[in-house]
Structure formats: C-alpha cells, structure tokens
C-alpha cells in the first residue's frame, strides 16, 4: 500500500512568498538558481526516518519506491541518491534534481548505484521546463547505472499528468515490484 507524506506549509519565494504546502522553498527555476540546501537535506532526512519506520514495521526497503510530482519528485530523486537503504526505485514526474552540485561528479558508491529510475516530463511544462528534465536525466546517468534510467516525454503535456504517463508509471512499478507470495 502506498503512503503519502505530508508536506509543510511554508512561504515559497518563487510564488511571491505565498504560504502553501511545500517540501522546501523554491527560490528560482533556472539551472543556476540558489537552493536552500539545509531545508532540502532536512526534508530528505525526514523521509529517510519514515523509510526506517517502514522497515521496522516489516516492509523490505528494496520493495519501496520513492515517487513524487514536481517538488515531490525532486525530493524523491535526491533522497534516493543519498539514502543508505537499498530502494526498489524512484519515479520523478515533472521534476528536477536539486542540489546537483553537491552530488558526486561520477557514479555514487552507495547501495542505490543500480537503482531503477523513471523520469517523466511534459514537453509543454511552463513551470518546470523540459530542459530541467533533460539536464536531470543527464546527471542521473552519471550517478547511477545509466541503463536503469528511463526518461519519457509526453507531447502537449503541461505541468500535469496524462493517461499514457500513468500507464508508464504502472508498468514501471509492476516490473520492479512483482507480487510476493
């Protein structure tokens, strides 16, 4: 059974400091925008604590898939690359990889160096432009086994989802998590 994690309500700089549900503050959306490293790392640590709790409750970590949309996808990618738990995979929808420059320049050495990643993006996304998805997938392929990284784009899709994307997500999950007896 999938679980949804609660975001905090906080001001988001990019949205004129409007208070809204958010994983972390977004200062800007350009490749060289400043990022709030401490808050992003704290959010990732909070998710790692929740994963540890699931493992203590009997869920094998290699049967857990990180997944998220936009900020949630960004945090899912970052957390999967920095956790010490062996994860099944990660799904990032309409997102980017935060703190790219703080990650290794070459392959990660951790337990998730062969993690399967599905990254999906609409080619008409005005909020998180397709360029962010493309830059992210290029970086991901340097960090983990590149054959395990899949990047799918969807024609005409904005910062949203579509039926084909959800079918691709289902197929990815079914492949990674076959039924257990």
C-alpha positions in Angstrom: 0.0 0.0 0.0 1.4 3.4 -1.0 1.7 6.1 1.6 1.7 9.8 1.1 3.9 12.0 3.1 2.7 15.4 4.4 4.5 18.5 3.3 4.9 21.5 5.5 3.1 24.8 4.9 5.7 27.5 4.2 6.3 30.6 2.2 7.6 29.8 -1.3 9.9 32.6 -2.7 9.2 31.7 -6.3 5.4 32.3 -5.7 5.9 35.7 -4.2 6.4 34.2 -0.7 2.9 32.8 -0.7 2.3 30.4 2.1 1.5 27.0 0.6 2.1 23.2 1.1 5.7 22.7 0.1 8.6 20.3 0.7 11.1 23.2 0.6 11.4 26.8 -0.5 12.0 27.3 -4.3 14.0 30.4 -4.8 14.0 30.2 -8.6 13.7 27.9 -11.5 16.8 28.2 -13.6 19.8 25.9 -13.7 21.9 28.4 -11.6 19.2 29.4 -9.1 20.1 29.4 -5.5 18.8 26.5 -3.5 18.2 26.2 0.2 20.5 23.3 0.9 19.8 22.9 4.6 16.0 22.7 4.1 16.2 20.2 1.2 18.6 18.0 3.2 16.3 18.2 6.2 13.3 17.2 4.1 15.3 14.2 2.7 16.3 13.2 6.3 12.7 13.3 7.4 11.8 10.9 4.5 14.7 8.6 5.5 13.3 8.4 9.0 9.9 7.4 7.6 11.6 4.7 5.5 13.4 3.4 8.6 10.0 3.2 10.3 8.5 1.2 7.5 11.5 -1.2 7.6 11.0 -1.6 11.3 7.3 -2.4 10.5 8.4 -5.3 8.3 8.5 -3.7 4.8 11.7 -4.6 3.0 13.4 -1.4 1.8 14.0 -3.0 -1.6 10.2 -3.1 -2.0 9.8 0.7 -1.5 9.7 3.1 -4.5 10.2 6.8 -4.0 7.8 8.8 -6.1 6.7 12.3 -6.5 5.5 15.1 -8.7 7.3 18.4 -9.1 8.9 19.2 -5.7 8.0 15.8 -4.5 9.7 14.2 -7.5 12.8 16.4 -6.9 12.9 15.4 -3.3 12.4 11.7 -4.3 15.3 11.8 -6.7 17.6 13.5 -4.2 16.6 11.2 -1.3 17.0 8.0 -3.3 20.6 9.1 -4.3 21.6 9.9 -0.7 19.9 7.2 1.4 21.8 4.2 2.9 18.7 2.0 2.4 18.5 -0.2 -0.7 15.4 1.0 -2.5 13.4 -0.6 -5.3 13.3 2.5 -7.5 12.3 6.1 -7.9 9.7 7.8 -10.0 10.1 11.6 -10.7 7.3 13.3 -12.5 7.7 16.9 -14.0 10.7 17.5 -11.7 14.4 18.3 -11.5 17.3 17.1 -9.3 18.0 19.6 -6.5 21.5 20.1 -5.1 23.1 18.7 -8.3 26.4 20.3 -7.5 26.6 18.7 -4.0 26.3 15.2 -5.5 29.4 13.3 -6.8 30.8 14.1 -10.2 30.9 10.4 -11.0 28.9 7.3 -10.0 27.6 7.1 -6.5 29.1 4.3 -4.4 26.1 3.7 -2.2 23.6 0.8 -2.2 21.5 2.5 -4.9 24.1 2.8 -7.6 22.0 0.4 -9.7 18.6 1.9 -8.7 15.9 2.0 -11.4 14.7 5.4 -12.2 11.7 6.5 -14.2 11.6 10.2 -15.0 8.6 11.7 -16.9 8.1 15.2 -18.2 5.7 17.1 -20.5 7.2 18.9 -23.4 4.9 21.9 -22.8 5.6 22.3 -19.0 5.7 26.1 -18.3 6.6 25.7 -14.5 9.4 23.1 -14.7 10.6 23.4 -18.3 11.5 20.2 -20.2 15.1 21.5 -20.1 15.2 20.7 -16.4 14.1 17.1 -17.0 16.7 16.8 -19.7 19.5 18.2 -17.5 18.4 15.9 -14.7 18.4 12.7 -16.7 21.9 13.6 -18.0 23.2 14.0 -14.4 21.3 10.8 -13.2 23.1 8.8 -15.9 26.4 9.8 -14.5 25.4 8.9 -10.9 23.7 5.5 -11.3 23.9 2.7 -13.9 22.6 4.6 -17.0 20.8 1.5 -18.4 18.5 1.8 -15.3 17.5 5.4 -16.1 14.4 5.9 -18.3 13.3 9.3 -19.5 9.9 9.7 -21.1 8.4 12.8 -22.5 4.7 13.5 -23.4 3.7 15.6 -26.2 1.5 18.6 -25.3 1.6 17.8 -21.6 2.0 20.8 -19.3 2.8 20.7 -15.5 0.3 17.9 -15.0 -0.2 14.2 -15.9 -1.8 12.2 -18.7 -3.1 8.7 -19.1 0.0 7.5 -21.0 2.2 8.7 -18.2 0.2 6.9 -15.6 0.3 3.7 -17.7 4.1 4.0 -17.9 4.3 4.5 -14.1 2.1 1.4 -13.6 4.3 -0.6 -15.9 7.5 0.5 -14.1 6.0 -0.4 -10.7 4.8 -3.7 -11.9 8.3 -4.5 -13.3 10.0 -3.5 -10.0 7.6 -5.0 -7.6 6.3 -8.3 -8.7 3.7 -9.8 -6.4 5.0 -11.7 -3.3 3.6 -15.0 -2.2 
